[in-house]
């Protein structure tokens, strides 16, 4: 199982772009990289998933270098409502026992 | 939102009593999971299921058992609750080549 490492916390201001990097040195060939967002007292919510290069949706972008040993979640122009914990997971849902790390606590200030 | 419901949402129980938490889905997804989350920690996998009557242990399975007699329901049982099992419990569902969807959680307090 690929273990992930993320910064414990990050601070930002409204309107800024936030990049959260996740390290996963022992990622397997079939593994996908998935990011989740969690607000207090709620279950995690899917943000974005990718395998390689770049993926973009209406919420975020995910950048994955060629060696896939790391990935970066990019949140454009964050707002106060983006204050949450962000988790990076590596594996395949249903095939692997996907383990959450401690996540990155993002605090957005006005 | 994905059709996933956890019950009860809140429960207070006494040490030594059995407790069963229910996860119900309407998505017909194959895989179901139980996680616990404690203050300052991420989610830790307790048990998961890859089909009816097919379950496996996660990273913190001691003191917990599960059952899945039909696709839509995944039950988590604490045979004899202890204070260390006070936590928020999340259920998740997923299917082939999809991400997982999480329930709203069950806050369990063992006194």
Interface residues (C-beta under 8 A of the other chain):
Chain A: X34 X41 X42 X43 X44 X45 X46 X49 X87 X93 X94 X97 X98 X99 X100 X101 X102 X103
Chain B: X30 X31 X33 X35 X41 X42 X43 X44 X45 X48 X50 X56 X58 X59 X90 X92 X94 X95 X96 X98 X99 X100 X101 X102 X103 X104 X105
